[in-house]
Amino acid sequence: MGNAAEHSTAVLAAIKNRVDLSFGIAIGSSTQIALFVAPLLVLLSCLIVPQPMDLVLTRGEALAVIFFAGKR
């Protein structure tokens, strides 16, 4: 539910022509998912299913995560 509120705030900011704020909110929300939720799901899959998920990122995805995490 938290990310839904962030996305609606980003849309409302964009409607009010505050694109910089909207972009910042969207990047922050995406970074939060990439750095916390995805690894957490990988760890939980080790406990739940017989063949766990892996967290393999392409070079571009890894660079994007590093670049945008440094912007926060």
VEXPA-182477 format. One record per atom (N, C-alpha, C): residue number from 1; residue in three letters; atom name; x, y, z. Coordinates in nm, 3 decimals, decimal comma, m for minus. Example, Ala and Ser with C-alpha at 12.3 -4.5 7.8 and 13.67 -1.06 7.14 Angstrom:
BEGIN
    i   aa  at     east    north       up
    1  ALA   N    1,319   m0,569    0,780
    1  ALA  CA    1,230   m0,450    0,780
    1  ALA   C    1,320   m0,330    0,780
    2  SER   N    1,285   m0,225    0,708
    2  SER  CA    1,367   m0,106    0,714
    2  SER   C    1,290    0,003    0,787
# end
This chain:
BEGIN
    i   aa  at     east    north       up
    1  MET   N    0,083   m0,120    0,000
    1  MET  CA    0,000    0,000    0,000
    1  MET   C    0,086    0,125    0,000
    2  GLY   N    0,202    0,120    0,060
    2  GLY  CA    0,289    0,237    0,065
    2  GLY   C    0,333    0,283   m0,072
    3  ASN   N    0,366    0,187   m0,158
    3  ASN  CA    0,409    0,225   m0,293
    3  ASN   C    0,294    0,279   m0,375
    4  ALA   N    0,173    0,235   m0,350
    4  ALA  CA    0,057    0,290   m0,422
    4  ALA   C    0,039    0,437   m0,386
    5  ALA   N    0,059    0,471   m0,260
    5  ALA  CA    0,050    0,610   m0,218
    5  ALA   C    0,161    0,694   m0,281
    6  GLU   N    0,281    0,637   m0,288
    6  GLU  CA    0,391    0,710   m0,351
    6  GLU   C    0,363    0,734   m0,499
    7  HIS   N    0,311    0,632   m0,567
    7  HIS  CA    0,282    0,648   m0,710
    7  HIS   C    0,172    0,751   m0,734
    8  SER   N    0,069    0,751   m0,651
    8  SER  CA   m0,038    0,849   m0,669
    8  SER   C    0,014    0,991   m0,640
    9  THR   N    0,102    1,005   m0,544
    9  THR  CA    0,163    1,136   m0,516
    9  THR   C    0,248    1,182   m0,633
   10  ALA   N    0,323    1,088   m0,693
   10  ALA  CA    0,405    1,123   m0,810
   10  ALA   C    0,317    1,168   m0,926
   11  VAL   N    0,205    1,102   m0,948
   11  VAL  CA    0,114    1,141   m1,056
   11  VAL   C    0,054    1,278   m1,027
   12  LEU   N    0,011    1,301   m0,904
   12  LEU  CA   m0,046    1,432   m0,870
   12  LEU   C    0,057    1,544   m0,886
   13  ALA   N    0,182    1,517   m0,848
   13  ALA  CA    0,287    1,617   m0,865
   13  ALA   C    0,312    1,645   m1,013
   14  ALA   N    0,306    1,542   m1,095
   14  ALA  CA    0,325    1,561   m1,239
   14  ALA   C    0,210    1,642   m1,299
   15  ILE   N    0,090    1,619   m1,252
   15  ILE  CA   m0,026    1,695   m1,301
   15  ILE   C   m0,011    1,843   m1,267
   16  LYS   N    0,049    1,872   m1,151
   16  LYS  CA    0,071    2,011   m1,109
   16  LYS   C    0,199    2,069   m1,169
   17  ASN   N    0,255    1,999   m1,268
   17  ASN  CA    0,375    2,043   m1,340
   17  ASN   C    0,499    2,049   m1,249
   18  ARG   N    0,505    1,962   m1,150
   18  ARG  CA    0,622    1,949   m1,063
   18  ARG   C    0,695    1,821   m1,102
   19  VAL   N    0,748    1,821   m1,222
   19  VAL  CA    0,806    1,701   m1,280
   19  VAL   C    0,929    1,657   m1,199
   20  ASP   N    1,007    1,752   m1,147
   20  ASP  CA    1,124    1,716   m1,068
   20  ASP   C    1,085    1,639   m0,943
   21  LEU   N    0,982    1,684   m0,875
   21  LEU  CA    0,933    1,613   m0,757
   21  LEU   C    0,876    1,477   m0,794
   22  SER   N    0,800    1,473   m0,901
   22  SER  CA    0,741    1,348   m0,947
   22  SER   C    0,848    1,246   m0,982
   23  PHE   N    0,952    1,289   m1,053
   23  PHE  CA    1,061    1,201   m1,092
   23  PHE   C    1,136    1,151   m0,968
   24  GLY   N    1,159    1,237   m0,873
   24  GLY  CA    1,228    1,198   m0,749
   24  GLY   C    1,150    1,094   m0,670
   25  ILE   N    1,020    1,112   m0,661
   25  ILE  CA    0,936    1,016   m0,590
   25  ILE   C    0,937    0,881   m0,660
   26  ALA   N    0,924    0,882   m0,792
   26  ALA  CA    0,921    0,757   m0,868
   26  ALA   C    1,054    0,683   m0,858
   27  ILE   N    1,166    0,754   m0,867
   27  ILE  CA    1,297    0,691   m0,856
   27  ILE   C    1,318    0,635   m0,716
   28  GLY   N    1,278    0,710   m0,614
   28  GLY  CA    1,292    0,663   m0,477
   28  GLY   C    1,212    0,537   m0,449
   29  SER   N    1,091    0,534   m0,501
   29  SER  CA    1,005    0,417   m0,483
   29  SER   C    1,063    0,294   m0,553
   30  SER   N    1,111    0,314   m0,675
   30  SER  CA    1,170    0,202   m0,749
   30  SER   C    1,298    0,151   m0,684
   31  THR   N    1,378    0,244   m0,634
   31  THR  CA    1,502    0,204   m0,565
   31  THR   C    1,471    0,126   m0,439
   32  GLN   N    1,369    0,166   m0,368
   32  GLN  CA    1,328    0,094   m0,247
   32  GLN   C    1,292   m0,050   m0,280
   33  ILE   N    1,218   m0,071   m0,385
   33  ILE  CA    1,181   m0,206   m0,426
   33  ILE   C    1,303   m0,286   m0,468
   34  ALA   N    1,390   m0,223   m0,547
   34  ALA  CA    1,508   m0,294   m0,599
   34  ALA   C    1,605   m0,333   m0,488
   35  LEU   N    1,620   m0,248   m0,388
   35  LEU  CA    1,722   m0,274   m0,285
   35  LEU   C    1,670   m0,351   m0,165
   36  PHE   N    1,540   m0,353   m0,143
   36  PHE  CA    1,489   m0,420   m0,023
   36  PHE   C    1,396   m0,537   m0,054
   37  VAL   N    1,294   m0,513   m0,131
   37  VAL  CA    1,191   m0,615   m0,150
   37  VAL   C    1,240   m0,732   m0,234
   38  ALA   N    1,310   m0,705   m0,343
   38  ALA  CA    1,357   m0,815   m0,428
   38  ALA   C    1,452   m0,909   m0,354
   39  PRO   N    1,556   m0,859   m0,284
   39  PRO  CA    1,641   m0,952   m0,208
   39  PRO   C    1,566   m1,025   m0,097
   40  LEU   N    1,470   m0,958   m0,035
   40  LEU  CA    1,391   m1,022    0,070
   40  LEU   C    1,311   m1,140    0,013
   41  LEU   N    1,253   m1,122   m0,106
   41  LEU  CA    1,178   m1,231   m0,168
   41  LEU   C    1,269   m1,347   m0,206
   42  VAL   N    1,390   m1,318   m0,247
   42  VAL  CA    1,486   m1,424   m0,278
   42  VAL   C    1,518   m1,504   m0,152
   43  LEU   N    1,543   m1,435   m0,042
   43  LEU  CA    1,572   m1,505    0,084
   43  LEU   C    1,453   m1,587    0,132
   44  LEU   N    1,334   m1,532    0,121
   44  LEU  CA    1,215   m1,607    0,163
   44  LEU   C    1,191   m1,729    0,075
   45  SER   N    1,226   m1,721   m0,051
   45  SER  CA    1,206   m1,835   m0,141
   45  SER   C    1,293   m1,953   m0,100
   46  CYS   N    1,404   m1,926   m0,035
   46  CYS  CA    1,490   m2,035    0,014
   46  CYS   C    1,420   m2,118    0,120
   47  LEU   N    1,330   m2,056    0,194
   47  LEU  CA    1,259   m2,124    0,301
   47  LEU   C    1,129   m2,189    0,254
   48  ILE   N    1,073   m2,139    0,146
   48  ILE  CA    0,938   m2,179    0,109
   48  ILE   C    0,934   m2,286   m0,001
   49  VAL   N    1,013   m2,271   m0,105
   49  VAL  CA    1,003   m2,360   m0,221
   49  VAL   C    1,126   m2,448   m0,234
   50  PRO   N    1,114   m2,563   m0,299
   50  PRO  CA    1,228   m2,653   m0,313
   50  PRO   C    1,339   m2,596   m0,401
   51  GLN   N    1,304   m2,521   m0,505
   51  GLN  CA    1,406   m2,458   m0,589
   51  GLN   C    1,393   m2,306   m0,574
   52  PRO   N    1,480   m2,245   m0,494
   52  PRO  CA    1,465   m2,102   m0,466
   52  PRO   C    1,496   m2,014   m0,587
   53  MET   N    1,447   m1,893   m0,579
   53  MET  CA    1,473   m1,793   m0,682
   53  MET   C    1,620   m1,751   m0,675
   54  ASP   N    1,669   m1,695   m0,783
   54  ASP  CA    1,803   m1,638   m0,778
   54  ASP   C    1,791   m1,488   m0,808
   55  LEU   N    1,892   m1,415   m0,768
   55  LEU  CA    1,894   m1,271   m0,789
   55  LEU   C    2,008   m1,238   m0,884
   56  VAL   N    1,986   m1,269   m1,010
   56  VAL  CA    2,087   m1,246   m1,112
   56  VAL   C    2,048   m1,119   m1,188
   57  LEU   N    2,135   m1,019   m1,184
   57  LEU  CA    2,111   m0,895   m1,253
   57  LEU   C    2,202   m0,885   m1,375
   58  THR   N    2,149   m0,829   m1,482
   58  THR  CA    2,236   m0,801   m1,596
   58  THR   C    2,328   m0,684   m1,560
   59  ARG   N    2,427   m0,661   m1,639
   59  ARG  CA    2,521   m0,552   m1,610
   59  ARG   C    2,448   m0,418   m1,608
   60  GLY   N    2,356   m0,397   m1,700
   60  GLY  CA    2,280   m0,272   m1,705
   60  GLY   C    2,192   m0,253   m1,583
   61  GLU   N    2,127   m0,360   m1,539
   61  GLU  CA    2,042   m0,352   m1,420
   61  GLU   C    2,125   m0,322   m1,296
   62  ALA   N    2,240   m0,386   m1,284
   62  ALA  CA    2,327   m0,361   m1,169
   62  ALA   C    2,377   m0,217   m1,169
   63  LEU   N    2,416   m0,166   m1,284
   63  LEU  CA    2,461   m0,027   m1,292
   63  LEU   C    2,349    0,070   m1,259
   64  ALA   N    2,228    0,041   m1,303
   64  ALA  CA    2,114    0,128   m1,273
   64  ALA   C    2,086    0,131   m1,123
   65  VAL   N    2,091    0,016   m1,059
   65  VAL  CA    2,067    0,011   m0,914
   65  VAL   C    2,175    0,089   m0,841
   66  ILE   N    2,300    0,070   m0,880
   66  ILE  CA    2,410    0,141   m0,814
   66  ILE   C    2,399    0,291   m0,837
   67  PHE   N    2,369    0,331   m0,962
   67  PHE  CA    2,359    0,473   m0,995
   67  PHE   C    2,246    0,540   m0,919
   68  PHE   N    2,127    0,482   m0,920
   68  PHE  CA    2,013    0,545   m0,856
   68  PHE   C    2,017    0,532   m0,704
   69  ALA   N    2,081    0,430   m0,651
   69  ALA  CA    2,094    0,420   m0,506
   69  ALA   C    2,188    0,528   m0,455
   70  GLY   N    2,287    0,566   m0,534
   70  GLY  CA    2,378    0,671   m0,495
   70  GLY   C    2,314    0,809   m0,499
   71  LYS   N    2,206    0,825   m0,575
   71  LYS  CA    2,137    0,954   m0,587
   71  LYS   C    2,049    0,985   m0,465
   72  ARG   N    2,017    0,885   m0,387
   72  ARG  CA    1,927    0,908   m0,273
   72  ARG   C    1,995    0,972   m0,159
# end
